[in-house]
């Protein structure tokens, strides 16, 4: 898949994945890599930025499989931002799909 496509939607995907429940970094990486091939190092800088921007809070939780895990919890601000991005994506992808359909049929 085109790298620029992935970069453009990665933030949206991370926010949506974390909206249902708190997630830890590797869990997010794993969920994303099931859909797209991507480097693990791509997600952590994004999580750091989204946390610094106030869209996530973090906490450590003990793990039975190793060291404590850092979990990411979407804030109210993060929820609002995610909904804005989802609305933008729906509008944008609908327009792209229309252009593709028109271009492919003409």
N, C-alpha and C positions, 0 to 999 in steps of 0.2 A: 504494500500500500504506500502511496505517496507520503513522504515524510511531512510535507507541509500540511496535508490534510490532517494527519494525526496531531501535529502541534496545535492546530487551530481548535480541535475539539477536546483535547486532553483535559483542560481545566473544567470544562462542562462535565465530562465523564467522571472526574474525581469528585466533584461536588454532588452529582446525582448519586454515585455509589455510596457516599457518606451520608446522604440525606435519610436513608432508611434506618441506619444504626451506626454507632461509632465504629470506626475501622482503624486498624493499625497499618503502617506503611506497606509492609510486605504483602498484606492481604489485598490492598488496593492494587499494587503492582501485579499480583497474580491474577486478579479479576480482569484487569486491563489487558494483560498479555494473553489471556484466553481469547480475546477478540482481535487484537492487533499484535504483531511482533514489535517489541520495543525493549529498549535498554532499561534496566532497573533504575539507573542513575538519572533518568528523565523525570521521574515522579517526585523524588525527594526535594529537589530545589523548588518545584511547584508547591508542594505541601508547606515548605518553609515560607514561601512568599504569601500564600493564602492565609497562613497563620499570622504572619506579620501584618497583613492587611485587615485582620480582625474577623476573617470568615471562619476560622477554626480556633478552638481552644484545644489544648492537649493535656493528657495525663498519663502517668505510667501505671501499668497493671501487671501484677506478677503473672508469669507464664509457667505452665508445667513442662514446657519444652525448651527451656533455656532462660536467658535473662529477661527482665521485665520488658514489656512492649509499650511503645508510645502510641497511644490511641488518639485519634482525631475526631473531635465532636464539632459538628456544624453549629455555628452561632445563629442567632436570629438574623443578623446582618448577612451571614452566609446563606441562609435560606432565601432571603429576599434576592440576593445576587444570583443564586442558582435559578430562581424562577425567571429573572430577567434574561439570563442566558438561554434558558429553555425556550422562552418566547421568541428570542432573537433567532435561535436555531430553527425553530419551526417555520418562521417566516422566511429565513434565508434558504433552508433546504427545499421548501416548497417552490420558491422562485427558481432555484437551480434545476429542480426536477421538471418544471414547466419548460425551461429553456432546452433541456435535453430532449424532452418529448417532441417539442416543436422542431428542433434541429434534426432529430433522427427521422422524423416523418416527412420532412421537406426535402 
